[in-house]
Amino acid sequence: MFTGLAFLGLSLGLDSFAVGIGLGAAAPEASRHRWRLACAFGLCDGLASFLGSLAGMDAVRSFAEASDWLGPIAVAVYGLFVLCL
């Protein structure tokens, strides 16, 4: 049980690790912002996991009927957001 949970936590944190490596390589002189950045990544990852666990199966069942059209719309909106950055 614990090894599966540890593997899940490790795999979910790899995206933050990759971004952290990229930011560290791009701006090595910004060492005073490292703790703030690490706390922001930790807070966002923890909050996403907490909110996901609160959603539960009831929310999944209620959105299951709309997932055929809601998923592509969400991906398109996110793609437009990224393009506008």
Sequence and secondary structure as in RCSB ss.txt:
>XXXX:A:sequence
MFTGLAFLGLSLGLDSFAVGIGLGAAAPEASRHRWRLACAFGLCDGLASFLGSLAGMDAVRSFAEASDWLGPIAV
AVYGLFVLCL
>XXXX:A:secstr
 HHHHHHHHHHHHHHHHHHHHHHHHH TT GGGHHHHHHHHHHHHHHHHHHHHHHHHHHHHHHHTTHHHHHHHHH
HHHHHHHHH 
